[in-house]
């Protein structure tokens, strides 16, 4: 049985990379196929802590390096799996981790849940570090669309494609036909401007001025950019007090209820690190047509015109037009939701992700 050392992000905080890390950590298939050890790469304890430097985070990182050295010596893994950051200060931290593993002559595979290499490759220091970082390692990407981010440094033969997958939460099929008195829109993500929150509010204002009757629920964690007070101020300025509502964080059955009660899922992101949003997979499981943008690997999730729509970034008018179309064409709205659920069952359930990861790990170990 091959020994695998996983150095990955685990919650808290809760975000896509940490949730996928937890799914791997808890995977019966992975843990029965390989002899596994896990080290938490996370130094931030909350969303607000991400990107900030502190003495506590430095001390945590020093302890992390000590733990890695100890495990590489005592565990002697055949492969070390790392989920690094693509750029910024966090990349410099992960650069040290990967170079340390190479120093101990370990075979390394990196799994990217973010992007940004191409935004820094023209900076002389980052360019130099990337050349050393990507040398003699394998890379897992969430979508072929994301290869352009690392193509300067990684040959495609050293790349594996592994779309994310999530656990099925529905015990039975969701009916595509909702019976709401008015259309319910749903947004679910942390409250960041680049996730499209203000853009969606602008689209809601356009729809209200056209006389449409609807509601829009916003779910997610508050951030330094937008908290509950500033969200409500933006709602008030647009005259959307009885239309747009911030519902806070929701988990489990509470979150599920919002998916069940909604008609359209809207996620107009321009977030630069967006790769493969799990929230779109969740919405598809609940038979919701999805409206989003061509950021990261989203075009590999949403089939434009079949399971939802891909719109231009930062275009409130285009967003409002697609929402309007789905409001007015309920049969097409339901058909898109049904096709989305079929695609979710076919490609994005957790079992498919675990099987892909098992095959990739075996392949990476056996490749020169």
Long-range contacts (C-beta under 8 A, 24 or more apart in sequence): 1-33, 1-34, 1-35, 2-34, 2-35, 2-78, 2-79, 2-361, 2-362, 2-365, 3-34, 3-35, 3-36, 3-37, 3-75, 3-76, 3-77, 3-78, 3-79, 4-34, 4-35, 4-36, 4-37, 4-77, 4-78, 4-79, 4-80, 4-81, 4-361, 5-36, 5-37, 5-39, 5-71, 5-72, 5-75, 5-77, 5-79, 5-80, 5-81, 5-106, 6-36, 6-37, 6-38, 6-39, 6-81, 7-39, 7-41, 7-68, 7-80, 7-81, 7-82, 7-83, 7-97, 8-38, 8-39, 8-40, 8-41, 8-81, 8-82, 8-83, 8-111, 9-40, 9-41, 9-42, 9-83, 9-113, 10-38, 10-40, 10-42, 12-42, 12-45, 12-46, 13-42, 13-44, 13-45, 13-46, 13-47, 13-49, 13-50, 14-221, 15-47, 15-190, 16-113, 16-164, 16-275, 16-276, 16-277, 16-278, 17-83, 17-113, 17-114, 18-42, 19-166, 19-278, 20-113, 20-164, 20-278, 20-353, 21-83, 23-165, 23-166, 23-167, 23-350, 23-353, 23-354, 24-354, 24-357, 27-354, 27-357, 29-351, 29-354, 29-355, 29-358, 30-354, 30-357, 30-358, 30-361, 33-358, 33-361, 34-361, 37-71, 37-75, 37-77, 39-64, 39-67, 39-68, 39-71, 40-64, 41-82, 41-83, 41-94, 41-97, 43-93, 47-190, 47-221, 47-223, 48-223, 48-224, 51-88, 51-89, 51-90, 53-89, 61-93, 64-97, 65-96, 65-97, 65-100, 68-97, 68-100, 68-101, 69-100, 69-104, 72-101, 72-104, 72-106, 73-104, 77-106, 78-107, 78-365, 79-106, 79-107, 79-108, 79-109, 79-361, 79-364, 79-365, 80-106, 80-107, 80-108, 80-109, 81-109, 81-110, 81-111, 81-361, 82-108, 82-109, 82-110, 82-111, 83-110, 83-111, 83-112, 83-113, 84-110, 84-112, 85-114, 86-112, 86-114, 86-115, 86-116, 86-117, 86-149, 86-273, 87-116, 87-117, 87-119, 87-120, 87-126, 88-116, 88-120, 91-120, 91-126, 91-129, 92-129, 95-129, 95-132, 95-133, 98-133, 98-137, 99-132, 99-133, 102-136, 107-364, 107-365, 108-136, 108-137, 108-138, 109-137, 109-138, 109-139, 109-140, 109-160, 109-360, 109-361, 109-364, 110-137, 110-138, 110-139, 110-140, 111-139, 111-140, 111-162, 112-139, 112-140, 112-141, 112-142, 112-146, 112-149, 112-150, 112-275, 113-142, 113-275, 113-276, 114-273, 114-275, 115-146, 115-149, 115-272, 115-273, 115-274, 115-275, 115-296, 116-149, 116-272, 116-273, 117-149, 117-150, 117-152, 117-153, 118-148, 118-149, 118-150, 118-152, 119-272, 121-152, 121-153, 138-364, 138-367, 140-360, 142-275, 142-276, 142-296, 142-297, 143-275, 143-276, 143-296, 143-297, 143-300, 144-300, 145-296, 145-297, 145-299, 145-300, 146-275, 146-296, 146-297, 160-360, 160-363, 160-364, 162-353, 162-356, 162-357, 162-360, 163-276, 163-297, 163-300, 163-301, 163-347, 163-348, 163-353, 163-356, 164-276, 164-278, 164-281, 164-348, 164-353, 165-281, 165-347, 165-348, 165-349, 165-350, 165-351, 165-352, 165-353, 165-354, 165-356, 166-278, 166-281, 166-282, 166-285, 166-348, 166-349, 166-350, 166-353, 167-349, 167-350, 168-285, 168-349, 168-350, 169-256, 169-282, 169-285, 170-285, 170-286, 173-341, 174-260, 174-285, 174-286, 174-287, 174-341, 175-287, 176-287, 176-334, 176-335, 176-337, 176-338, 176-341, 177-334, 178-261, 178-262, 178-263, 180-261, 180-263, 182-213, 182-214, 182-215, 183-212, 183-213, 183-214, 183-215, 183-263, 183-264, 183-327, 184-214, 184-215, 184-216, 184-217, 184-261, 184-262, 184-263, 184-264, 185-214, 185-215, 185-216, 185-217, 185-262, 185-263, 185-264, 185-265, 185-266, 185-323, 186-216, 186-217, 186-219, 186-258, 186-259, 186-262, 186-264, 186-265, 186-266, 186-283, 186-288, 187-216, 187-217, 187-218, 187-219, 187-220, 187-265, 187-266, 187-267, 188-218, 188-219, 188-220, 188-250, 188-255, 188-258, 188-265, 188-267, 188-279, 188-282, 188-283, 189-220, 189-267, 189-269, 189-277, 189-279, 190-220, 190-221, 190-223, 191-218, 191-220, 191-221, 191-222, 191-223, 191-225, 191-226, 191-227, 191-231, 191-246, 192-223, 192-225, 192-226, 192-271, 193-225, 193-226, 194-269, 194-270, 194-271, 194-272, 195-220, 195-267, 195-269, 195-271, 196-266, 196-267, 196-268, 196-269, 196-270, 196-293, 197-226, 197-231, 197-234, 198-234, 199-268, 199-314, 199-315, 199-316, 199-319, 200-266, 200-268, 200-319, 201-234, 201-235, 201-238, 201-240, 201-244, 202-238, 202-316, 203-266, 203-268, 203-316, 203-317, 203-319, 203-320, 203-323, 204-238, 204-240, 204-243, 204-244, 204-320, 205-238, 205-239, 205-240, 206-316, 206-317, 206-320, 207-320, 207-323, 207-324, 207-327, 208-239, 208-240, 208-243, 210-324, 212-324, 212-327, 214-243, 214-327, 215-243, 215-244, 215-245, 216-240, 216-243, 216-244, 216-245, 216-266, 217-245, 217-247, 217-258, 217-262, 218-244, 218-245, 218-246, 218-247, 219-247, 219-248, 219-249, 219-250, 219-255, 219-258, 220-249, 221-249, 256-286, 259-283, 259-285, 259-286, 259-288, 260-286, 262-286, 262-288, 263-288, 263-326, 263-333, 264-288, 264-289, 264-290, 264-291, 264-323, 264-326, 264-327, 264-333, 265-289, 265-290, 265-291, 265-308, 266-290, 266-291, 266-292, 266-319, 266-323, 267-291, 267-292, 268-292, 268-293, 268-311, 268-313, 268-319, 269-293, 269-295, 269-298, 269-313, 270-295, 270-313, 270-314, 271-295, 274-298, 276-300, 276-301, 277-301, 281-344, 281-348, 283-340, 284-340, 284-341, 284-343, 284-344, 284-348, 285-341, 285-344, 286-337, 286-341, 287-334, 287-337, 287-338, 287-340, 287-341, 288-337, 288-340, 289-326, 289-333, 289-336, 289-337, 289-340, 290-340, 291-319, 291-322, 291-323, 291-326, 301-348, 302-340, 303-339, 303-343, 306-336, 306-339, 307-336, 307-337, 307-339, 307-340, 307-343, 308-336, 308-340
